Amino acid sequence: MSEFRLPVRVYIEDTDAGGIVYYVNYLKYMERARSEWLRHHGFTQSDLLETGIQLVVHRLECRYAKPALLDDALEATAVIHSPGRCRARFLQTVTRNGEPLCEARVDIACLDAARLKPTPWPPAIAAALNGN
């Protein structure tokens, strides 16, 4: 599957007192990459909610390798690794000049928003997840 890339700049609000990106902000960068992956394929979170679909993080495993610093130009990536009936695993990285700073496996679940129970992906999203 092709890799989706999102440029990200580190602002003062992203850092701790030492100018290093606070660890949870890497997850925010990855969330933005997944949201923009959806938008790239013609979907938005708000449109999905209007149709009764909610996407949630089901599982996340993250490894931090090196710190990002104030004013760094980063790139957050998202690649579909294993789409399923109601879930999909994204492999994601945050890099600086191609060097991995943070890597994660993020499992996203598709829920019926009213019942908060797993539901199959809408056909158009399933097709995008499967590279069609």
CNS distance restraints for C-alpha pairs under 8 A (distance, minus, plus):
assign (resid   1 and name CA) (resid  79 and name CA) 6.58 0.50 0.50
assign (resid   1 and name CA) (resid  80 and name CA) 6.41 0.50 0.50
assign (resid   1 and name CA) (resid  81 and name CA) 7.50 0.50 0.50
assign (resid   1 and name CA) (resid 131 and name CA) 6.32 0.50 0.50
assign (resid   2 and name CA) (resid  79 and name CA) 6.41 0.50 0.50
assign (resid   2 and name CA) (resid  80 and name CA) 7.97 0.50 0.50
assign (resid   3 and name CA) (resid  77 and name CA) 6.48 0.50 0.50
assign (resid   3 and name CA) (resid  78 and name CA) 5.82 0.50 0.50
assign (resid   3 and name CA) (resid  79 and name CA) 4.85 0.50 0.50
assign (resid   3 and name CA) (resid  80 and name CA) 7.97 0.50 0.50
assign (resid   4 and name CA) (resid  33 and name CA) 7.44 0.50 0.50
assign (resid   4 and name CA) (resid  37 and name CA) 6.36 0.50 0.50
assign (resid   4 and name CA) (resid  77 and name CA) 5.42 0.50 0.50
assign (resid   4 and name CA) (resid  78 and name CA) 5.15 0.50 0.50
assign (resid   4 and name CA) (resid  79 and name CA) 6.33 0.50 0.50
assign (resid   5 and name CA) (resid  33 and name CA) 7.00 0.50 0.50
assign (resid   5 and name CA) (resid  75 and name CA) 6.40 0.50 0.50
assign (resid   5 and name CA) (resid  76 and name CA) 5.83 0.50 0.50
assign (resid   5 and name CA) (resid  77 and name CA) 4.52 0.50 0.50
assign (resid   5 and name CA) (resid  78 and name CA) 6.71 0.50 0.50
assign (resid   6 and name CA) (resid  32 and name CA) 7.99 0.50 0.50
assign (resid   6 and name CA) (resid  33 and name CA) 5.76 0.50 0.50
assign (resid   6 and name CA) (resid  36 and name CA) 7.71 0.50 0.50
assign (resid   6 and name CA) (resid  75 and name CA) 5.47 0.50 0.50
assign (resid   6 and name CA) (resid  76 and name CA) 5.14 0.50 0.50
assign (resid   6 and name CA) (resid  77 and name CA) 6.21 0.50 0.50
assign (resid   7 and name CA) (resid  73 and name CA) 7.19 0.50 0.50
assign (resid   7 and name CA) (resid  74 and name CA) 5.88 0.50 0.50
assign (resid   7 and name CA) (resid  75 and name CA) 4.48 0.50 0.50
assign (resid   7 and name CA) (resid  76 and name CA) 6.42 0.50 0.50
assign (resid   8 and name CA) (resid  29 and name CA) 7.25 0.50 0.50
assign (resid   8 and name CA) (resid  73 and name CA) 6.03 0.50 0.50
assign (resid   8 and name CA) (resid  74 and name CA) 4.95 0.50 0.50
assign (resid   8 and name CA) (resid  75 and name CA) 5.54 0.50 0.50
assign (resid   8 and name CA) (resid  76 and name CA) 6.87 0.50 0.50
assign (resid   9 and name CA) (resid  71 and name CA) 6.25 0.50 0.50
assign (resid   9 and name CA) (resid  72 and name CA) 5.90 0.50 0.50
assign (resid   9 and name CA) (resid  73 and name CA) 4.74 0.50 0.50
assign (resid   9 and name CA) (resid  74 and name CA) 5.89 0.50 0.50
assign (resid  10 and name CA) (resid  14 and name CA) 6.17 0.50 0.50
assign (resid  10 and name CA) (resid  15 and name CA) 7.76 0.50 0.50
assign (resid  10 and name CA) (resid  21 and name CA) 7.43 0.50 0.50
assign (resid  10 and name CA) (resid  68 and name CA) 7.75 0.50 0.50
assign (resid  10 and name CA) (resid  69 and name CA) 6.84 0.50 0.50
assign (resid  10 and name CA) (resid  70 and name CA) 5.30 0.50 0.50
assign (resid  10 and name CA) (resid  71 and name CA) 4.88 0.50 0.50
assign (resid  10 and name CA) (resid  72 and name CA) 5.38 0.50 0.50
assign (resid  10 and name CA) (resid  73 and name CA) 6.63 0.50 0.50
assign (resid  10 and name CA) (resid  74 and name CA) 7.44 0.50 0.50
assign (resid  11 and name CA) (resid  15 and name CA) 7.14 0.50 0.50
assign (resid  11 and name CA) (resid  70 and name CA) 5.89 0.50 0.50
assign (resid  11 and name CA) (resid  71 and name CA) 5.95 0.50 0.50
assign (resid  12 and name CA) (resid  19 and name CA) 7.23 0.50 0.50
assign (resid  12 and name CA) (resid  70 and name CA) 6.16 0.50 0.50
assign (resid  12 and name CA) (resid  71 and name CA) 7.86 0.50 0.50
assign (resid  14 and name CA) (resid  21 and name CA) 5.46 0.50 0.50
assign (resid  14 and name CA) (resid  22 and name CA) 6.24 0.50 0.50
assign (resid  14 and name CA) (resid  25 and name CA) 6.38 0.50 0.50
assign (resid  14 and name CA) (resid  70 and name CA) 7.83 0.50 0.50
assign (resid  15 and name CA) (resid  19 and name CA) 5.10 0.50 0.50
assign (resid  15 and name CA) (resid  20 and name CA) 4.96 0.50 0.50
assign (resid  15 and name CA) (resid  21 and name CA) 4.15 0.50 0.50
assign (resid  15 and name CA) (resid  22 and name CA) 5.21 0.50 0.50
assign (resid  15 and name CA) (resid  69 and name CA) 7.42 0.50 0.50
assign (resid  15 and name CA) (resid  70 and name CA) 6.68 0.50 0.50
assign (resid  16 and name CA) (resid  20 and name CA) 5.60 0.50 0.50
assign (resid  16 and name CA) (resid  21 and name CA) 6.31 0.50 0.50
assign (resid  16 and name CA) (resid  22 and name CA) 5.74 0.50 0.50
assign (resid  19 and name CA) (resid  69 and name CA) 5.75 0.50 0.50
assign (resid  19 and name CA) (resid  70 and name CA) 5.34 0.50 0.50
assign (resid  20 and name CA) (resid  67 and name CA) 6.33 0.50 0.50
assign (resid  20 and name CA) (resid  68 and name CA) 5.92 0.50 0.50
assign (resid  20 and name CA) (resid  69 and name CA) 4.69 0.50 0.50
assign (resid  20 and name CA) (resid  70 and name CA) 6.42 0.50 0.50
assign (resid  21 and name CA) (resid  25 and name CA) 6.75 0.50 0.50
assign (resid  21 and name CA) (resid  26 and name CA) 7.75 0.50 0.50
assign (resid  21 and name CA) (resid  67 and name CA) 6.65 0.50 0.50
assign (resid  21 and name CA) (resid  68 and name CA) 5.48 0.50 0.50
assign (resid  21 and name CA) (resid  69 and name CA) 5.85 0.50 0.50
assign (resid  21 and name CA) (resid  70 and name CA) 7.14 0.50 0.50
assign (resid  22 and name CA) (resid  26 and name CA) 7.68 0.50 0.50
assign (resid  23 and name CA) (resid  27 and name CA) 7.69 0.50 0.50
assign (resid  24 and name CA) (resid  28 and name CA) 6.76 0.50 0.50
assign (resid  25 and name CA) (resid  29 and name CA) 6.27 0.50 0.50
assign (resid  26 and name CA) (resid  30 and name CA) 6.31 0.50 0.50
assign (resid  26 and name CA) (resid  94 and name CA) 7.00 0.50 0.50
assign (resid  26 and name CA) (resid 102 and name CA) 7.11 0.50 0.50
assign (resid  27 and name CA) (resid  31 and name CA) 6.10 0.50 0.50
assign (resid  28 and name CA) (resid  32 and name CA) 6.24 0.50 0.50
assign (resid  29 and name CA) (resid  33 and name CA) 6.38 0.50 0.50
assign (resid  29 and name CA) (resid  76 and name CA) 6.15 0.50 0.50
assign (resid  29 and name CA) (resid  94 and name CA) 7.61 0.50 0.50
assign (resid  30 and name CA) (resid  34 and name CA) 6.32 0.50 0.50
assign (resid  30 and name CA) (resid  76 and name CA) 5.86 0.50 0.50
assign (resid  30 and name CA) (resid  77 and name CA) 7.06 0.50 0.50
assign (resid  30 and name CA) (resid  78 and name CA) 7.39 0.50 0.50
assign (resid  30 and name CA) (resid  92 and name CA) 6.69 0.50 0.50
assign (resid  30 and name CA) (resid  93 and name CA) 7.42 0.50 0.50
assign (resid  30 and name CA) (resid  94 and name CA) 7.39 0.50 0.50
assign (resid  31 and name CA) (resid  35 and name CA) 6.16 0.50 0.50
assign (resid  32 and name CA) (resid  36 and name CA) 6.01 0.50 0.50
assign (resid  33 and name CA) (resid  37 and name CA) 5.99 0.50 0.50
assign (resid  33 and name CA) (resid  76 and name CA) 5.99 0.50 0.50
assign (resid  33 and name CA) (resid  77 and name CA) 6.15 0.50 0.50
assign (resid  33 and name CA) (resid  78 and name CA) 6.17 0.50 0.50
assign (resid  34 and name CA) (resid  38 and name CA) 6.33 0.50 0.50
assign (resid  34 and name CA) (resid  78 and name CA) 6.22 0.50 0.50
assign (resid  35 and name CA) (resid  39 and name CA) 6.32 0.50 0.50
assign (resid  35 and name CA) (resid  44 and name CA) 7.29 0.50 0.50
assign (resid  35 and name CA) (resid  45 and name CA) 7.36 0.50 0.50
assign (resid  36 and name CA) (resid  40 and name CA) 5.91 0.50 0.50
assign (resid  37 and name CA) (resid  41 and name CA) 6.45 0.50 0.50
assign (resid  37 and name CA) (resid  78 and name CA) 7.37 0.50 0.50
assign (resid  38 and name CA) (resid  42 and name CA) 6.44 0.50 0.50
assign (resid  38 and name CA) (resid  43 and name CA) 5.17 0.50 0.50
assign (resid  38 and name CA) (resid  44 and name CA) 6.23 0.50 0.50
assign (resid  39 and name CA) (resid  43 and name CA) 4.80 0.50 0.50
assign (resid  39 and name CA) (resid  44 and name CA) 5.43 0.50 0.50
assign (resid  41 and name CA) (resid 128 and name CA) 6.77 0.50 0.50
assign (resid  43 and name CA) (resid  47 and name CA) 6.73 0.50 0.50
assign (resid  43 and name CA) (resid  48 and name CA) 7.26 0.50 0.50
assign (resid  44 and name CA) (resid  48 and name CA) 6.32 0.50 0.50
assign (resid  45 and name CA) (resid  49 and name CA) 6.21 0.50 0.50
assign (resid  45 and name CA) (resid  54 and name CA) 7.61 0.50 0.50
assign (resid  45 and name CA) (resid  55 and name CA) 7.82 0.50 0.50
assign (resid  46 and name CA) (resid  50 and name CA) 6.26 0.50 0.50
assign (resid  47 and name CA) (resid  51 and name CA) 6.56 0.50 0.50
assign (resid  48 and name CA) (resid  52 and name CA) 6.39 0.50 0.50
assign (resid  48 and name CA) (resid  53 and name CA) 5.02 0.50 0.50
assign (resid  48 and name CA) (resid  54 and name CA) 6.55 0.50 0.50
assign (resid  49 and name CA) (resid  53 and name CA) 5.02 0.50 0.50
assign (resid  49 and name CA) (resid  54 and name CA) 5.71 0.50 0.50
assign (resid  49 and name CA) (resid 113 and name CA) 7.06 0.50 0.50
assign (resid  52 and name CA) (resid 112 and name CA) 5.88 0.50 0.50
assign (resid  52 and name CA) (resid 113 and name CA) 5.04 0.50 0.50
assign (resid  52 and name CA) (resid 114 and name CA) 6.72 0.50 0.50
assign (resid  53 and name CA) (resid 110 and name CA) 6.74 0.50 0.50
assign (resid  53 and name CA) (resid 111 and name CA) 5.73 0.50 0.50
assign (resid  53 and name CA) (resid 112 and name CA) 5.17 0.50 0.50
assign (resid  53 and name CA) (resid 113 and name CA) 5.20 0.50 0.50
assign (resid  54 and name CA) (resid 110 and name CA) 6.02 0.50 0.50
assign (resid  54 and name CA) (resid 111 and name CA) 5.10 0.50 0.50
assign (resid  54 and name CA) (resid 112 and name CA) 6.34 0.50 0.50
assign (resid  54 and name CA) (resid 113 and name CA) 5.16 0.50 0.50
assign (resid  55 and name CA) (resid 108 and name CA) 6.49 0.50 0.50
assign (resid  55 and name CA) (resid 109 and name CA) 5.71 0.50 0.50
assign (resid  55 and name CA) (resid 110 and name CA) 4.91 0.50 0.50
assign (resid  55 and name CA) (resid 111 and name CA) 6.14 0.50 0.50
assign (resid  56 and name CA) (resid 108 and name CA) 5.56 0.50 0.50
assign (resid  56 and name CA) (resid 109 and name CA) 5.39 0.50 0.50
assign (resid  56 and name CA) (resid 110 and name CA) 6.78 0.50 0.50
assign (resid  56 and name CA) (resid 111 and name CA) 7.50 0.50 0.50
assign (resid  57 and name CA) (resid 106 and name CA) 6.90 0.50 0.50
assign (resid  57 and name CA) (resid 107 and name CA) 5.92 0.50 0.50
assign (resid  57 and name CA) (resid 108 and name CA) 4.64 0.50 0.50
assign (resid  57 and name CA) (resid 109 and name CA) 6.28 0.50 0.50
assign (resid  58 and name CA) (resid 106 and name CA) 7.64 0.50 0.50
assign (resid  58 and name CA) (resid 107 and name CA) 5.36 0.50 0.50
assign (resid  58 and name CA) (resid 108 and name CA) 5.44 0.50 0.50
assign (resid  58 and name CA) (resid 109 and name CA) 5.79 0.50 0.50
assign (resid  59 and name CA) (resid 106 and name CA) 5.90 0.50 0.50
assign (resid  59 and name CA) (resid 107 and name CA) 5.02 0.50 0.50
assign (resid  59 and name CA) (resid 108 and name CA) 7.27 0.50 0.50
assign (resid  60 and name CA) (resid 104 and name CA) 6.89 0.50 0.50
assign (resid  60 and name CA) (resid 105 and name CA) 5.73 0.50 0.50
assign (resid  60 and name CA) (resid 106 and name CA) 4.55 0.50 0.50
assign (resid  60 and name CA) (resid 107 and name CA) 6.28 0.50 0.50
assign (resid  61 and name CA) (resid 104 and name CA) 5.43 0.50 0.50
assign (resid  61 and name CA) (resid 105 and name CA) 5.24 0.50 0.50
assign (resid  61 and name CA) (resid 106 and name CA) 6.59 0.50 0.50
assign (resid  62 and name CA) (resid 102 and name CA) 7.15 0.50 0.50
assign (resid  62 and name CA) (resid 103 and name CA) 5.76 0.50 0.50
assign (resid  62 and name CA) (resid 104 and name CA) 4.24 0.50 0.50
assign (resid  62 and name CA) (resid 105 and name CA) 6.58 0.50 0.50
assign (resid  63 and name CA) (resid 102 and name CA) 5.71 0.50 0.50
assign (resid  63 and name CA) (resid 103 and name CA) 5.32 0.50 0.50
assign (resid  63 and name CA) (resid 104 and name CA) 6.29 0.50 0.50
assign (resid  64 and name CA) (resid 101 and name CA) 6.12 0.50 0.50
assign (resid  64 and name CA) (resid 102 and name CA) 4.48 0.50 0.50
assign (resid  64 and name CA) (resid 103 and name CA) 6.61 0.50 0.50
assign (resid  65 and name CA) (resid 100 and name CA) 7.01 0.50 0.50
assign (resid  65 and name CA) (resid 101 and name CA) 4.98 0.50 0.50
assign (resid  65 and name CA) (resid 102 and name CA) 5.71 0.50 0.50
assign (resid  65 and name CA) (resid 103 and name CA) 7.99 0.50 0.50
assign (resid  66 and name CA) (resid 100 and name CA) 7.62 0.50 0.50
assign (resid  66 and name CA) (resid 101 and name CA) 4.73 0.50 0.50
assign (resid  66 and name CA) (resid 102 and name CA) 7.18 0.50 0.50
assign (resid  67 and name CA) (resid 101 and name CA) 6.32 0.50 0.50
assign (resid  68 and name CA) (resid  72 and name CA) 6.60 0.50 0.50
assign (resid  68 and name CA) (resid  96 and name CA) 7.68 0.50 0.50
assign (resid  68 and name CA) (resid 101 and name CA) 7.02 0.50 0.50
assign (resid  72 and name CA) (resid  96 and name CA) 7.39 0.50 0.50
assign (resid  73 and name CA) (resid  96 and name CA) 6.49 0.50 0.50
assign (resid  73 and name CA) (resid  97 and name CA) 7.97 0.50 0.50
assign (resid  74 and name CA) (resid  94 and name CA) 6.62 0.50 0.50
assign (resid  74 and name CA) (resid  95 and name CA) 5.56 0.50 0.50
assign (resid  74 and name CA) (resid  96 and name CA) 4.79 0.50 0.50
assign (resid  74 and name CA) (resid  97 and name CA) 7.27 0.50 0.50
assign (resid  75 and name CA) (resid  93 and name CA) 7.92 0.50 0.50
assign (resid  75 and name CA) (resid  94 and name CA) 5.53 0.50 0.50
assign (resid  75 and name CA) (resid  95 and name CA) 5.27 0.50 0.50
assign (resid  75 and name CA) (resid  96 and name CA) 6.50 0.50 0.50
assign (resid  76 and name CA) (resid  92 and name CA) 7.13 0.50 0.50
assign (resid  76 and name CA) (resid  93 and name CA) 5.69 0.50 0.50
assign (resid  76 and name CA) (resid  94 and name CA) 4.42 0.50 0.50
assign (resid  76 and name CA) (resid  95 and name CA) 6.56 0.50 0.50
assign (resid  77 and name CA) (resid  92 and name CA) 5.28 0.50 0.50
assign (resid  77 and name CA) (resid  93 and name CA) 5.30 0.50 0.50
assign (resid  77 and name CA) (resid  94 and name CA) 6.46 0.50 0.50
assign (resid  78 and name CA) (resid  90 and name CA) 6.08 0.50 0.50
assign (resid  78 and name CA) (resid  91 and name CA) 5.90 0.50 0.50
assign (resid  78 and name CA) (resid  92 and name CA) 4.68 0.50 0.50
assign (resid  78 and name CA) (resid  93 and name CA) 7.07 0.50 0.50
assign (resid  79 and name CA) (resid  90 and name CA) 5.38 0.50 0.50
assign (resid  79 and name CA) (resid  91 and name CA) 5.23 0.50 0.50
assign (resid  79 and name CA) (resid  92 and name CA) 6.40 0.50 0.50
assign (resid  80 and name CA) (resid  88 and name CA) 7.04 0.50 0.50
assign (resid  80 and name CA) (resid  89 and name CA) 6.00 0.50 0.50
assign (resid  80 and name CA) (resid  90 and name CA) 4.63 0.50 0.50
assign (resid  80 and name CA) (resid  91 and name CA) 6.40 0.50 0.50
assign (resid  80 and name CA) (resid 129 and name CA) 6.55 0.50 0.50
assign (resid  81 and name CA) (resid  88 and name CA) 7.42 0.50 0.50
assign (resid  81 and name CA) (resid  89 and name CA) 5.43 0.50 0.50
assign (resid  81 and name CA) (resid  90 and name CA) 5.57 0.50 0.50
assign (resid  81 and name CA) (resid  91 and name CA) 6.19 0.50 0.50
assign (resid  82 and name CA) (resid  88 and name CA) 5.73 0.50 0.50
assign (resid  82 and name CA) (resid  89 and name CA) 5.25 0.50 0.50
assign (resid  82 and name CA) (resid  90 and name CA) 7.50 0.50 0.50
assign (resid  83 and name CA) (resid  87 and name CA) 6.27 0.50 0.50
assign (resid  83 and name CA) (resid  88 and name CA) 4.16 0.50 0.50
assign (resid  83 and name CA) (resid  89 and name CA) 6.25 0.50 0.50
assign (resid  83 and name CA) (resid 126 and name CA) 7.92 0.50 0.50
assign (resid  83 and name CA) (resid 129 and name CA) 6.05 0.50 0.50
assign (resid  83 and name CA) (resid 130 and name CA) 6.57 0.50 0.50
assign (resid  84 and name CA) (resid  88 and name CA) 5.53 0.50 0.50
assign (resid  85 and name CA) (resid 120 and name CA) 5.33 0.50 0.50
assign (resid  85 and name CA) (resid 121 and name CA) 6.42 0.50 0.50
assign (resid  85 and name CA) (resid 126 and name CA) 7.98 0.50 0.50
assign (resid  86 and name CA) (resid 109 and name CA) 5.84 0.50 0.50
assign (resid  86 and name CA) (resid 110 and name CA) 5.29 0.50 0.50
assign (resid  86 and name CA) (resid 111 and name CA) 7.74 0.50 0.50
assign (resid  86 and name CA) (resid 118 and name CA) 6.18 0.50 0.50
assign (resid  86 and name CA) (resid 119 and name CA) 5.66 0.50 0.50
assign (resid  86 and name CA) (resid 120 and name CA) 4.53 0.50 0.50
assign (resid  86 and name CA) (resid 121 and name CA) 5.63 0.50 0.50
assign (resid  87 and name CA) (resid 107 and name CA) 6.62 0.50 0.50
assign (resid  87 and name CA) (resid 108 and name CA) 5.45 0.50 0.50
assign (resid  87 and name CA) (resid 109 and name CA) 4.36 0.50 0.50
assign (resid  87 and name CA) (resid 110 and name CA) 6.05 0.50 0.50
assign (resid  87 and name CA) (resid 121 and name CA) 7.89 0.50 0.50
assign (resid  88 and name CA) (resid 107 and name CA) 5.59 0.50 0.50
assign (resid  88 and name CA) (resid 108 and name CA) 5.35 0.50 0.50
assign (resid  88 and name CA) (resid 109 and name CA) 6.70 0.50 0.50
assign (resid  88 and name CA) (resid 129 and name CA) 7.62 0.50 0.50
assign (resid  89 and name CA) (resid 105 and name CA) 6.62 0.50 0.50
assign (resid  89 and name CA) (resid 106 and name CA) 5.52 0.50 0.50
assign (resid  89 and name CA) (resid 107 and name CA) 4.31 0.50 0.50
assign (resid  89 and name CA) (resid 108 and name CA) 6.28 0.50 0.50
assign (resid  90 and name CA) (resid 105 and name CA) 5.80 0.50 0.50
assign (resid  90 and name CA) (resid 106 and name CA) 5.12 0.50 0.50
assign (resid  90 and name CA) (resid 107 and name CA) 6.27 0.50 0.50
assign (resid  90 and name CA) (resid 108 and name CA) 7.65 0.50 0.50
assign (resid  91 and name CA) (resid 103 and name CA) 7.60 0.50 0.50
assign (resid  91 and name CA) (resid 104 and name CA) 5.95 0.50 0.50
assign (resid  91 and name CA) (resid 105 and name CA) 4.78 0.50 0.50
assign (resid  91 and name CA) (resid 106 and name CA) 6.48 0.50 0.50
assign (resid  92 and name CA) (resid 103 and name CA) 5.72 0.50 0.50
assign (resid  92 and name CA) (resid 104 and name CA) 5.16 0.50 0.50
assign (resid  92 and name CA) (resid 105 and name CA) 6.31 0.50 0.50
assign (resid  92 and name CA) (resid 106 and name CA) 7.47 0.50 0.50
assign (resid  93 and name CA) (resid 100 and name CA) 6.47 0.50 0.50
assign (resid  93 and name CA) (resid 101 and name CA) 7.37 0.50 0.50
assign (resid  93 and name CA) (resid 102 and name CA) 5.57 0.50 0.50
assign (resid  93 and name CA) (resid 103 and name CA) 4.38 0.50 0.50
assign (resid  93 and name CA) (resid 104 and name CA) 6.31 0.50 0.50
assign (resid  94 and name CA) (resid 100 and name CA) 6.01 0.50 0.50
assign (resid  94 and name CA) (resid 101 and name CA) 5.65 0.50 0.50
assign (resid  94 and name CA) (resid 102 and name CA) 5.20 0.50 0.50
assign (resid  94 and name CA) (resid 103 and name CA) 6.57 0.50 0.50
assign (resid  95 and name CA) (resid  99 and name CA) 5.08 0.50 0.50
assign (resid  95 and name CA) (resid 100 and name CA) 4.36 0.50 0.50
assign (resid  95 and name CA) (resid 101 and name CA) 5.26 0.50 0.50
assign (resid  95 and name CA) (resid 102 and name CA) 7.05 0.50 0.50
assign (resid  96 and name CA) (resid 100 and name CA) 6.68 0.50 0.50
assign (resid  96 and name CA) (resid 101 and name CA) 6.97 0.50 0.50
assign (resid 109 and name CA) (resid 118 and name CA) 6.87 0.50 0.50
assign (resid 110 and name CA) (resid 118 and name CA) 5.75 0.50 0.50
assign (resid 110 and name CA) (resid 119 and name CA) 5.81 0.50 0.50
assign (resid 110 and name CA) (resid 120 and name CA) 6.66 0.50 0.50
assign (resid 110 and name CA) (resid 121 and name CA) 6.17 0.50 0.50
assign (resid 111 and name CA) (resid 115 and name CA) 7.86 0.50 0.50
assign (resid 111 and name CA) (resid 116 and name CA) 5.55 0.50 0.50
assign (resid 111 and name CA) (resid 117 and name CA) 5.21 0.50 0.50
assign (resid 111 and name CA) (resid 118 and name CA) 4.36 0.50 0.50
assign (resid 111 and name CA) (resid 119 and name CA) 5.17 0.50 0.50
assign (resid 111 and name CA) (resid 120 and name CA) 7.92 0.50 0.50
assign (resid 112 and name CA) (resid 116 and name CA) 5.29 0.50 0.50
assign (resid 112 and name CA) (resid 117 and name CA) 5.47 0.50 0.50
assign (resid 112 and name CA) (resid 118 and name CA) 6.17 0.50 0.50
assign (resid 112 and name CA) (resid 119 and name CA) 5.66 0.50 0.50
assign (resid 113 and name CA) (resid 117 and name CA) 7.56 0.50 0.50
assign (resid 121 and name CA) (resid 125 and name CA) 6.19 0.50 0.50
assign (resid 121 and name CA) (resid 126 and name CA) 5.47 0.50 0.50
assign (resid 122 and name CA) (resid 126 and name CA) 6.13 0.50 0.50
assign (resid 123 and name CA) (resid 127 and name CA) 6.15 0.50 0.50
assign (resid 124 and name CA) (resid 128 and name CA) 6.45 0.50 0.50
assign (resid 125 and name CA) (resid 129 and name CA) 6.09 0.50 0.50
assign (resid 126 and name CA) (resid 130 and name CA) 6.18 0.50 0.50
assign (resid 127 and name CA) (resid 131 and name CA) 6.31 0.50 0.50
assign (resid 127 and name CA) (resid 132 and name CA) 4.99 0.50 0.50
assign (resid 128 and name CA) (resid 132 and name CA) 5.35 0.50 0.50
